[in-house]
Amino acid sequence: MKKTVYLIALILGLQLTNAASAQDVETISLRVPDFAHALVENLAQEYSRSHSGVEFRFVSAKELSSATNVLVLTTDEPSVNFARYAVLPITKKGTEADKLTASRRLNAKKLRSLFFKSDDEDEDEQSKAEQKVHIYTGNSQLSASRAYASYLNEDVNGYKGKKVSGDDSYLTAAISRDPLGVTVNYLSNIFDLESRKPGSELAILPLDLDKHGRQVLDAANLDNILTLLEEQEYAEIPVGTVGFSYDITDRTVNDFVSWVLTNATGELHRYGLLTLPQNELTAQLQRILNKELAQN
């Protein structure tokens, strides 16, 4: 009888302990676009190993309104930035579009003419490539197409061609099916992150860069391109910041973001993103600290 009572007490104690532990676990809801999903997933896993009281849940845009401790990765300001992205124009290797653009060195002006409509556009003055290629763009809020248009000071509605729904992986699929297809995408969507070479037989459009820049782009090695863009700025290649948008008074999320700023730099190249200069990372950490102090 005593053994039975002891066993029941032990079971009840374990149940209460588990219930208390479950209540102690806090969930951070993450909304992350496809180009950085693998990186953030890896960071969340690493953080969870040393912070057992926090778990992560990736949510869709529709789930955001009902989610708690929400953390949204964004390329818009204001946000707490921890990395940078780059966008390149691409087509499928060996296609008609590739041949039409292969002999050209596209500067910022020619890129605008290739991708965007113009009110005073004269068809007779357009190049054969501009007249023939099919432009594909994404319509999501964080599509590379939106970042590209913003960088070139163009309206996202001014793109020629067809809009593709869904994440930017569908842009790659679209040009793979169309021999005249051309699009833009983030480096992490263009390159195979294992081989460090462009995936799905993709080709980067030739840009009007300096000799070293052309050599690096022609060789199409992801690590070398990342290093190039961290050292040199080009009017033909959009580079922007990646950061987190969230409620700065949320201490749980603040702790994770601070950890990312301190620990993520070594992982960024692996996932096709550029690092931020150290002084900017330090400034972002100070931003968090100042807002936390203001709340106390």
Phi and psi in degrees as GROMACS dihedral restraints (atoms count N, CA, C in turn):
[ dihedral_restraints ]
;  ai    aj    ak    al  type     phi  dphi    fc
    3     4     5     6     1   -62.4    20    10
    4     5     6     7     1   -38.4    20    10
    6     7     8     9     1   -63.7    20    10
    7     8     9    10     1   -39.1    20    10
    9    10    11    12     1   -65.0    20    10
   10    11    12    13     1   -45.4    20    10
   12    13    14    15     1   -62.7    20    10
   13    14    15    16     1   -41.9    20    10
   15    16    17    18     1   -63.3    20    10
   16    17    18    19     1   -41.0    20    10
   18    19    20    21     1   -64.9    20    10
   19    20    21    22     1   -42.4    20    10
   21    22    23    24     1   -63.1    20    10
   22    23    24    25     1   -43.4    20    10
   24    25    26    27     1   -62.5    20    10
   25    26    27    28     1   -39.6    20    10
   27    28    29    30     1   -64.2    20    10
   28    29    30    31     1   -44.2    20    10
   30    31    32    33     1   -62.7    20    10
   31    32    33    34     1   -44.9    20    10
   33    34    35    36     1   -62.8    20    10
   34    35    36    37     1   -39.0    20    10
   36    37    38    39     1   -63.7    20    10
   37    38    39    40     1   -42.1    20    10
   39    40    41    42     1   -64.6    20    10
   40    41    42    43     1   -39.6    20    10
   42    43    44    45     1   -64.0    20    10
   43    44    45    46     1   -42.0    20    10
   45    46    47    48     1   -66.7    20    10
   46    47    48    49     1   -39.0    20    10
   48    49    50    51     1   -63.5    20    10
   49    50    51    52     1   -43.9    20    10
   51    52    53    54     1   -64.5    20    10
   52    53    54    55     1   -39.1    20    10
   54    55    56    57     1   -65.0    20    10
   55    56    57    58     1   -41.2    20    10
   57    58    59    60     1   -66.1    20    10
   58    59    60    61     1   -39.4    20    10
   60    61    62    63     1   -64.1    20    10
   61    62    63    64     1   -41.3    20    10
   63    64    65    66     1   -62.5    20    10
   64    65    66    67     1   -37.2    20    10
   66    67    68    69     1   -70.4    20    10
   67    68    69    70     1   -27.5    20    10
   69    70    71    72     1   -76.7    20    10
   70    71    72    73     1   -18.7    20    10
   72    73    74    75     1   -78.1    20    10
   73    74    75    76     1   128.1    20    10
   75    76    77    78     1  -105.9    20    10
   76    77    78    79     1   142.4    20    10
   78    79    80    81     1  -104.6    20    10
   79    80    81    82     1   132.6    20    10
   81    82    83    84     1  -105.3    20    10
   82    83    84    85     1   122.8    20    10
   84    85    86    87     1   -92.1    20    10
   85    86    87    88     1   122.3    20    10
   87    88    89    90     1  -108.3    20    10
   88    89    90    91     1   131.2    20    10
   90    91    92    93     1  -116.8    20    10
   91    92    93    94     1   109.3    20    10
   93    94    95    96     1  -133.0    20    10
   94    95    96    97     1   129.9    20    10
   96    97    98    99     1   -69.8    20    10
   97    98    99   100     1   163.4    20    10
   99   100   101   102     1   -60.8    20    10
  100   101   102   103     1   -34.2    20    10
  102   103   104   105     1   -67.9    20    10
  103   104   105   106     1   -17.9    20    10
  105   106   107   108     1  -123.0    20    10
  106   107   108   109     1     8.5    20    10
  108   109   110   111     1   -62.1    20    10
  109   110   111   112     1   -46.2    20    10
  111   112   113   114     1   -62.3    20    10
  112   113   114   115     1   -40.0    20    10
  114   115   116   117     1   -62.7    20    10
  115   116   117   118     1   -51.9    20    10
  117   118   119   120     1   -65.4    20    10
  118   119   120   121     1   -36.1    20    10
  120   121   122   123     1   -61.5    20    10
  121   122   123   124     1   -43.3    20    10
  123   124   125   126     1   -64.4    20    10
  124   125   126   127     1   -42.5    20    10
  126   127   128   129     1   -64.3    20    10
  127   128   129   130     1   -39.7    20    10
  129   130   131   132     1   -63.2    20    10
  130   131   132   133     1   -41.3    20    10
  132   133   134   135     1   -64.4    20    10
  133   134   135   136     1   -43.9    20    10
  135   136   137   138     1   -63.1    20    10
  136   137   138   139     1   -42.6    20    10
  138   139   140   141     1   -64.0    20    10
  139   140   141   142     1   -40.5    20    10
  141   142   143   144     1   -63.7    20    10
  142   143   144   145     1   -27.9    20    10
  144   145   146   147     1   -65.1    20    10
  145   146   147   148     1   -30.8    20    10
  147   148   149   150     1  -109.7    20    10
  148   149   150   151     1     0.8    20    10
  150   151   152   153     1  -134.7    20    10
  151   152   153   154     1    81.4    20    10
  153   154   155   156     1   -67.1    20    10
  154   155   156   157     1   -16.7    20    10
  156   157   158   159     1   -85.8    20    10
  157   158   159   160     1     5.2    20    10
  159   160   161   162     1  -128.6    20    10
  160   161   162   163     1   134.5    20    10
  162   163   164   165     1  -127.1    20    10
  163   164   165   166     1   160.1    20    10
  165   166   167   168     1  -119.0    20    10
  166   167   168   169     1   145.8    20    10
  168   169   170   171     1  -136.2    20    10
  169   170   171   172     1   122.2    20    10
  171   172   173   174     1   -83.6    20    10
  172   173   174   175     1   130.2    20    10
  174   175   176   177     1  -124.4    20    10
  175   176   177   178     1   158.0    20    10
  177   178   179   180     1   -86.4    20    10
  178   179   180   181     1   171.6    20    10
  180   181   182   183     1   -60.6    20    10
  181   182   183   184     1   -35.5    20    10
  183   184   185   186     1   -68.7    20    10
  184   185   186   187     1   -26.4    20    10
  186   187   188   189     1   -86.7    20    10
  187   188   189   190     1    -8.7    20    10
  189   190   191   192     1   -60.3    20    10
  190   191   192   193     1   -40.5    20    10
  192   193   194   195     1   -63.4    20    10
  193   194   195   196     1   -28.5    20    10
  195   196   197   198     1  -102.5    20    10
  196   197   198   199     1     0.7    20    10
  198   199   200   201     1   -83.4    20    10
  199   200   201   202     1   156.8    20    10
  201   202   203   204     1  -115.3    20    10
  202   203   204   205     1   158.5    20    10
  204   205   206   207     1    47.9    20    10
  205   206   207   208     1    57.9    20    10
  207   208   209   210     1   -82.6    20    10
  208   209   210   211     1   133.0    20    10
  210   211   212   213     1  -130.0    20    10
  211   212   213   214     1   117.0    20    10
  213   214   215   216     1  -112.5    20    10
  214   215   216   217     1   125.2    20    10
  216   217   218   219     1   -82.7    20    10
  217   218   219   220     1   132.6    20    10
  219   220   221   222     1  -144.3    20    10
  220   221   222   223     1   158.7    20    10
  222   223   224   225     1  -105.8    20    10
  223   224   225   226     1     7.3    20    10
  225   226   227   228     1   -98.0    20    10
  226   227   228   229     1   159.1    20    10
  228   229   230   231     1   -98.5    20    10
  229   230   231   232     1   153.7    20    10
  231   232   233   234     1   -84.6    20    10
  232   233   234   235     1   146.1    20    10
  234   235   236   237     1  -157.7    20    10
  235   236   237   238     1   167.6    20    10
  237   238   239   240     1   -92.2    20    10
  238   239   240   241     1   106.7    20    10
  240   241   242   243     1   -85.0    20    10
  241   242   243   244     1   143.0    20    10
  243   244   245   246     1  -135.4    20    10
  244   245   246   247     1    -5.6    20    10
  246   247   248   249     1  -158.4    20    10
  247   248   249   250     1   178.9    20    10
  249   250   251   252     1  -132.4    20    10
  250   251   252   253     1   153.3    20    10
  252   253   254   255     1  -115.7    20    10
  253   254   255   256     1   164.2    20    10
  255   256   257   258     1  -136.7    20    10
  256   257   258   259     1   149.2    20    10
  258   259   260   261     1  -123.6    20    10
  259   260   261   262     1   136.4    20    10
  261   262   263   264     1  -129.0    20    10
  262   263   264   265     1   149.7    20    10
  264   265   266   267     1   -82.8    20    10
  265   266   267   268     1   139.0    20    10
  267   268   269   270     1  -140.6    20    10
  268   269   270   271     1   162.0    20    10
  270   271   272   273     1  -145.1    20    10
  271   272   273   274     1  -176.4    20    10
  273   274   275   276     1   -92.8    20    10
  274   275   276   277     1   135.3    20    10
  276   277   278   279     1   -61.3    20    10
  277   278   279   280     1   135.9    20    10
  279   280   281   282     1    81.8    20    10
  280   281   282   283     1     0.9    20    10
  282   283   284   285     1   -86.0    20    10
  283   284   285   286     1   174.9    20    10
  285   286   287   288     1   -60.7    20    10
  286   287   288   289     1   -38.6    20    10
  288   289   290   291     1   -63.3    20    10
  289   290   291   292     1   -39.3    20    10
  291   292   293   294     1   -62.9    20    10
  292   293   294   295     1   -42.4    20    10
  294   295   296   297     1   -68.4    20    10
  295   296   297   298     1   -37.7    20    10
  297   298   299   300     1   -66.6    20    10
  298   299   300   301     1   -31.0    20    10
  300   301   302   303     1  -101.8    20    10
  301   302   303   304     1   -11.2    20    10
  303   304   305   306     1   -61.2    20    10
  304   305   306   307     1   -34.9    20    10
  306   307   308   309     1   -89.0    20    10
  307   308   309   310     1    -0.7    20    10
  309   310   311   312     1  -100.7    20    10
  310   311   312   313     1   148.5    20    10
  312   313   314   315     1  -112.0    20    10
  313   314   315   316     1   104.6    20    10
  315   316   317   318     1   -84.5    20    10
  316   317   318   319     1   115.1    20    10
  318   319   320   321     1   -91.9    20    10
  319   320   321   322     1  -179.9    20    10
  321   322   323   324     1   -58.6    20    10
  322   323   324   325     1   -39.6    20    10
  324   325   326   327     1   -64.7    20    10
  325   326   327   328     1   -44.4    20    10
  327   328   329   330     1   -68.6    20    10
  328   329   330   331     1   -32.9    20    10
  330   331   332   333     1   -66.0    20    10
  331   332   333   334     1   -40.7    20    10
  333   334   335   336     1   -60.7    20    10
  334   335   336   337     1   -44.2    20    10
  336   337   338   339     1   -66.1    20    10
  337   338   339   340     1   -34.0    20    10
  339   340   341   342     1   -71.9    20    10
  340   341   342   343     1   -43.0    20    10
  342   343   344   345     1   -96.2    20    10
  343   344   345   346     1   -25.3    20    10
  345   346   347   348     1  -119.7    20    10
  346   347   348   349     1   148.3    20    10
  348   349   350   351     1   -75.5    20    10
  349   350   351   352     1   151.8    20    10
  351   352   353   354     1  -134.6    20    10
  352   353   354   355     1   139.8    20    10
  354   355   356   357     1   -64.6    20    10
  355   356   357   358     1   -34.6    20    10
  357   358   359   360     1  -103.0    20    10
  358   359   360   361     1    26.8    20    10
  360   361   362   363     1   -71.3    20    10
  361   362   363   364     1   128.4    20    10
  363   364   365   366     1  -105.4    20    10
  364   365   366   367     1   115.6    20    10
  366   367   368   369     1   -60.1    20    10
  367   368   369   370     1   -31.1    20    10
  369   370   371   372     1   -68.0    20    10
  370   371   372   373     1   -25.9    20    10
  372   373   374   375     1   -90.8    20    10
  373   374   375   376     1    -9.2    20    10
  375   376   377   378     1   -72.5    20    10
  376   377   378   379     1   147.3    20    10
  378   379   380   381     1   -72.1    20    10
  379   380   381   382     1   165.9    20    10
  381   382   383   384     1   -62.1    20    10
  382   383   384   385     1   -37.6    20    10
  384   385   386   387     1   -63.0    20    10
  385   386   387   388     1   -45.3    20    10
  387   388   389   390     1   -62.4    20    10
  388   389   390   391     1   -33.8    20    10
  390   391   392   393     1   -78.5    20    10
  391   392   393   394     1   -30.8    20    10
  393   394   395   396     1   -99.4    20    10
  394   395   396   397     1   -36.8    20    10
  396   397   398   399     1   -69.0    20    10
  397   398   399   400     1   155.4    20    10
  399   400   401   402     1  -105.7    20    10
  400   401   402   403     1   119.2    20    10
  402   403   404   405     1   -89.3    20    10
  403   404   405   406     1   131.2    20    10
  405   406   407   408     1  -117.8    20    10
  406   407   408   409     1   132.2    20    10
  408   409   410   411     1  -133.6    20    10
  409   410   411   412     1   154.6    20    10
  411   412   413   414     1   -89.3    20    10
  412   413   414   415     1   156.3    20    10
  414   415   416   417     1  -117.0    20    10
  415   416   417   418     1     7.3    20    10
  417   418   419   420     1   -77.6    20    10
  418   419   420   421     1   161.7    20    10
  420   421   422   423     1   -62.8    20    10
  421   422   423   424     1   -31.7    20    10
  423   424   425   426     1  -111.4    20    10
  424   425   426   427     1    24.9    20    10
  426   427   428   429     1   -65.8    20    10
  427   428   429   430     1   148.6    20    10
  429   430   431   432     1   -59.4    20    10
  430   431   432   433     1   -29.4    20    10
  432   433   434   435     1   -61.3    20    10
  433   434   435   436     1   -38.9    20    10
  435   436   437   438     1   -68.3    20    10
  436   437   438   439     1   -42.8    20    10
  438   439   440   441     1   -64.2    20    10
  439   440   441   442     1   -38.5    20    10
  441   442   443   444     1   -65.8    20    10
  442   443   444   445     1   -45.3    20    10
  444   445   446   447     1   -62.2    20    10
  445   446   447   448     1   -44.2    20    10
  447   448   449   450     1   -61.6    20    10
  448   449   450   451     1   -42.3    20    10
  450   451   452   453     1   -63.6    20    10
  451   452   453   454     1   -38.5    20    10
  453   454   455   456     1   -88.2    20    10
  454   455   456   457     1    10.2    20    10
  456   457   458   459     1    58.0    20    10
  457   458   459   460     1    41.0    20    10
  459   460   461   462     1  -116.2    20    10
  460   461   462   463     1   155.4    20    10
  462   463   464   465     1   -78.7    20    10
  463   464   465   466     1   135.1    20    10
  465   466   467   468     1   -60.2    20    10
  466   467   468   469     1   -24.9    20    10
  468   469   470   471     1   -80.1    20    10
  469   470   471   472     1    -4.3    20    10
  471   472   473   474     1   -89.8    20    10
  472   473   474   475     1     1.4    20    10
  474   475   476   477     1   -64.2    20    10
  475   476   477   478     1   144.1    20    10
  477   478   479   480     1   -77.7    20    10
  478   479   480   481     1   168.8    20    10
  480   481   482   483     1    80.3    20    10
  481   482   483   484     1  -148.9    20    10
  483   484   485   486     1  -111.3    20    10
  484   485   486   487     1   143.4    20    10
  486   487   488   489     1   -94.0    20    10
  487   488   489   490     1   139.5    20    10
  489   490   491   492     1  -114.1    20    10
  490   491   492   493     1   126.9    20    10
  492   493   494   495     1   -78.8    20    10
  493   494   495   496     1   158.5    20    10
  495   496   497   498     1    94.0    20    10
  496   497   498   499     1  -174.4    20    10
  498   499   500   501     1   -73.5    20    10
  499   500   501   502     1   173.7    20    10
  501   502   503   504     1   -72.7    20    10
  502   503   504   505     1    -8.6    20    10
  504   505   506   507     1   -64.3    20    10
  505   506   507   508     1   -25.5    20    10
  507   508   509   510     1   -71.2    20    10
  508   509   510   511     1   -23.0    20    10
  510   511   512   513     1   -66.7    20    10
  511   512   513   514     1   -42.0    20    10
  513   514   515   516     1   -63.2    20    10
  514   515   516   517     1   -41.6    20    10
  516   517   518   519     1   -63.6    20    10
  517   518   519   520     1   -37.7    20    10
  519   520   521   522     1   -64.4    20    10
  520   521   522   523     1   -46.4    20    10
  522   523   524   525     1   -74.7    20    10
  523   524   525   526     1   -20.8    20    10
  525   526   527   528     1   -69.9    20    10
  526   527   528   529     1   -25.6    20    10
  528   529   530   531     1   -93.0    20    10
  529   530   531   532     1   -16.7    20    10
  531   532   533   534     1  -115.7    20    10
  532   533   534   535     1   113.9    20    10
  534   535   536   537     1   -63.7    20    10
  535   536   537   538     1   -11.9    20    10
  537   538   539   540     1  -109.5    20    10
  538   539   540   541     1     9.8    20    10
  540   541   542   543     1   -78.4    20    10
  541   542   543   544     1   136.8    20    10
  543   544   545   546     1  -136.9    20    10
  544   545   546   547     1   143.3    20    10
  546   547   548   549     1  -152.9    20    10
  547   548   549   550     1  -175.8    20    10
  549   550   551   552     1  -126.5    20    10
  550   551   552   553     1   152.7    20    10
  552   553   554   555     1  -158.8    20    10
  553   554   555   556     1   163.9    20    10
  555   556   557   558     1   -70.3    20    10
  556   557   558   559     1   152.0    20    10
  558   559   560   561     1   -54.2    20    10
  559   560   561   562     1   -41.1    20    10
  561   562   563   564     1   -67.4    20    10
  562   563   564   565     1   -20.1    20    10
  564   565   566   567     1   -91.5    20    10
  565   566   567   568     1   -20.9    20    10
  567   568   569   570     1   -83.6    20    10
  568   569   570   571     1   -40.4    20    10
  570   571   572   573     1   -98.7    20    10
  571   572   573   574     1   145.5    20    10
  573   574   575   576     1   -74.6    20    10
  574   575   576   577     1   119.5    20    10
  576   577   578   579     1   -72.6    20    10
  577   578   579   580     1   -12.5    20    10
  579   580   581   582     1   -88.6    20    10
  580   581   582   583     1   -52.8    20    10
  582   583   584   585     1   -79.2    20    10
  583   584   585   586     1   -20.4    20    10
  585   586   587   588     1    68.2    20    10
  586   587   588   589     1    17.0    20    10
  588   589   590   591     1  -113.9    20    10
  589   590   591   592     1   159.4    20    10
  591   592   593   594     1   -57.3    20    10
  592   593   594   595     1   138.6    20    10
  594   595   596   597     1   -88.7    20    10
  595   596   597   598     1   165.3    20    10
  597   598   599   600     1    50.7    20    10
  598   599   600   601     1    37.5    20    10
  600   601   602   603     1    57.6    20    10
  601   602   603   604     1    38.6    20    10
  603   604   605   606     1   -82.1    20    10
  604   605   606   607     1   151.0    20    10
  606   607   608   609     1  -128.3    20    10
  607   608   609   610     1   134.3    20    10
  609   610   611   612     1   -80.6    20    10
  610   611   612   613     1   132.1    20    10
  612   613   614   615     1   -63.7    20    10
  613   614   615   616     1   142.5    20    10
  615   616   617   618     1   -69.7    20    10
  616   617   618   619     1   124.9    20    10
  618   619   620   621     1  -109.5    20    10
  619   620   621   622     1   154.8    20    10
  621   622   623   624     1   -85.3    20    10
  622   623   624   625     1    77.0    20    10
  624   625   626   627     1  -107.3    20    10
  625   626   627   628     1   176.8    20    10
  627   628   629   630     1   -70.4    20    10
  628   629   630   631     1   173.0    20    10
  630   631   632   633     1   -57.0    20    10
  631   632   633   634     1   -46.4    20    10
  633   634   635   636     1   -63.9    20    10
  634   635   636   637     1   -43.7    20    10
  636   637   638   639     1   -60.4    20    10
  637   638   639   640     1   -42.6    20    10
  639   640   641   642     1   -63.7    20    10
  640   641   642   643     1   -41.8    20    10
  642   643   644   645     1   -61.8    20    10
  643   644   645   646     1   -43.6    20    10
  645   646   647   648     1   -65.9    20    10
  646   647   648   649     1   -44.5    20    10
  648   649   650   651     1   -66.9    20    10
  649   650   651   652     1   -39.2    20    10
  651   652   653   654     1   -65.1    20    10
  652   653   654   655     1   -36.7    20    10
  654   655   656   657     1   -71.2    20    10
  655   656   657   658     1   -24.7    20    10
  657   658   659   660     1    54.2    20    10
  658   659   660   661     1    48.5    20    10
  660   661   662   663     1  -104.5    20    10
  661   662   663   664     1   124.8    20    10
  663   664   665   666     1   -58.1    20    10
  664   665   666   667     1   -45.4    20    10
  666   667   668   669     1   -63.0    20    10
  667   668   669   670     1   -40.7    20    10
  669   670   671   672     1   -68.5    20    10
  670   671   672   673     1   -35.5    20    10
  672   673   674   675     1   -67.1    20    10
  673   674   675   676     1   -41.7    20    10
  675   676   677   678     1   -60.6    20    10
  676   677   678   679     1   -44.7    20    10
  678   679   680   681     1   -63.3    20    10
  679   680   681   682     1   -43.3    20    10
  681   682   683   684     1   -56.9    20    10
  682   683   684   685     1   -47.5    20    10
  684   685   686   687     1   -75.7    20    10
  685   686   687   688     1   -18.1    20    10
  687   688   689   690     1   -78.6    20    10
  688   689   690   691     1   -23.1    20    10
  690   691   692   693     1   -99.9    20    10
  691   692   693   694     1   -23.4    20    10
  693   694   695   696     1  -138.8    20    10
  694   695   696   697     1   140.8    20    10
  696   697   698   699     1  -102.5    20    10
  697   698   699   700     1   141.4    20    10
  699   700   701   702     1  -131.7    20    10
  700   701   702   703     1   135.2    20    10
  702   703   704   705     1   -64.4    20    10
  703   704   705   706     1   -20.9    20    10
  705   706   707   708     1   -89.1    20    10
  706   707   708   709     1    -7.7    20    10
  708   709   710   711     1  -125.6    20    10
  709   710   711   712     1   107.5    20    10
  711   712   713   714     1   -65.4    20    10
  712   713   714   715     1   130.8    20    10
  714   715   716   717     1  -129.6    20    10
  715   716   717   718     1   127.7    20    10
  717   718   719   720     1  -139.0    20    10
  718   719   720   721     1   175.9    20    10
  720   721   722   723     1   -93.2    20    10
  721   722   723   724     1   151.0    20    10
  723   724   725   726     1  -117.9    20    10
  724   725   726   727     1   130.4    20    10
  726   727   728   729     1  -151.4    20    10
  727   728   729   730     1  -177.4    20    10
  729   730   731   732     1  -109.9    20    10
  730   731   732   733     1   135.4    20    10
  732   733   734   735     1  -111.3    20    10
  733   734   735   736     1   127.0    20    10
  735   736   737   738     1  -167.0    20    10
  736   737   738   739     1   174.5    20    10
  738   739   740   741     1   -76.6    20    10
  739   740   741   742     1   109.7    20    10
  741   742   743   744     1   -64.8    20    10
  742   743   744   745     1   -16.4    20    10
  744   745   746   747     1   -84.3    20    10
  745   746   747   748     1    -5.4    20    10
  747   748   749   750     1   -80.6    20    10
  748   749   750   751     1   104.1    20    10
  750   751   752   753     1   -65.3    20    10
  751   752   753   754     1   -36.8    20    10
  753   754   755   756     1   -61.5    20    10
  754   755   756   757     1   -47.3    20    10
  756   757   758   759     1   -69.1    20    10
  757   758   759   760     1   -39.0    20    10
  759   760   761   762     1   -57.1    20    10
  760   761   762   763     1   -41.9    20    10
  762   763   764   765     1   -61.9    20    10
  763   764   765   766     1   -42.8    20    10
  765   766   767   768     1   -65.9    20    10
  766   767   768   769     1   -45.6    20    10
  768   769   770   771     1   -62.3    20    10
  769   770   771   772     1   -42.0    20    10
  771   772   773   774     1   -60.9    20    10
  772   773   774   775     1   -40.9    20    10
  774   775   776   777     1   -63.5    20    10
  775   776   777   778     1   -41.0    20    10
  777   778   779   780     1   -61.5    20    10
  778   779   780   781     1   -46.4    20    10
  780   781   782   783     1   -60.0    20    10
  781   782   783   784     1   -31.7    20    10
  783   784   785   786     1   -85.3    20    10
  784   785   786   787     1   -30.5    20    10
  786   787   788   789     1  -116.0    20    10
  787   788   789   790     1   -11.8    20    10
  789   790   791   792     1   -82.8    20    10
  790   791   792   793     1   -22.0    20    10
  792   793   794   795     1   -51.8    20    10
  793   794   795   796     1   -43.3    20    10
  795   796   797   798     1   -67.2    20    10
  796   797   798   799     1   -14.6    20    10
  798   799   800   801     1   -97.9    20    10
  799   800   801   802     1   -12.8    20    10
  801   802   803   804     1   -64.2    20    10
  802   803   804   805     1   -47.3    20    10
  804   805   806   807     1   -59.8    20    10
  805   806   807   808     1   -38.5    20    10
  807   808   809   810     1   -55.6    20    10
  808   809   810   811     1   -32.9    20    10
  810   811   812   813     1  -106.4    20    10
  811   812   813   814     1    16.6    20    10
  813   814   815   816     1    81.4    20    10
  814   815   816   817     1    22.4    20    10
  816   817   818   819     1  -117.3    20    10
  817   818   819   820     1   154.3    20    10
  819   820   821   822     1   -90.8    20    10
  820   821   822   823     1   151.9    20    10
  822   823   824   825     1   -79.5    20    10
  823   824   825   826     1   158.7    20    10
  825   826   827   828     1   -91.5    20    10
  826   827   828   829     1   146.7    20    10
  828   829   830   831     1   -56.4    20    10
  829   830   831   832     1   146.6    20    10
  831   832   833   834     1   -58.2    20    10
  832   833   834   835     1   -37.1    20    10
  834   835   836   837     1   -65.0    20    10
  835   836   837   838     1   -31.1    20    10
  837   838   839   840     1   -73.5    20    10
  838   839   840   841     1   -37.9    20    10
  840   841   842   843     1   -62.2    20    10
  841   842   843   844     1   -43.5    20    10
  843   844   845   846     1   -61.6    20    10
  844   845   846   847     1   -39.8    20    10
  846   847   848   849     1   -64.5    20    10
  847   848   849   850     1   -37.4    20    10
  849   850   851   852     1   -66.8    20    10
  850   851   852   853     1   -41.5    20    10
  852   853   854   855     1   -63.2    20    10
  853   854   855   856     1   -39.0    20    10
  855   856   857   858     1   -66.0    20    10
  856   857   858   859     1   -35.8    20    10
  858   859   860   861     1   -58.4    20    10
  859   860   861   862     1   -45.5    20    10
  861   862   863   864     1   -64.2    20    10
  862   863   864   865     1   -46.0    20    10
  864   865   866   867     1   -61.5    20    10
  865   866   867   868     1   -43.3    20    10
  867   868   869   870     1   -63.3    20    10
  868   869   870   871     1   -39.9    20    10
  870   871   872   873     1   -72.1    20    10
  871   872   873   874     1   -33.5    20    10
  873   874   875   876     1   -66.0    20    10
  874   875   876   877     1   -42.4    20    10
  876   877   878   879     1   -63.3    20    10
  877   878   879   880     1   -36.4    20    10
  879   880   881   882     1   -66.4    20    10
  880   881   882   883     1   -26.8    20    10
  882   883   884   885     1   -81.3    20    10
  883   884   885   886     1   -21.5    20    10
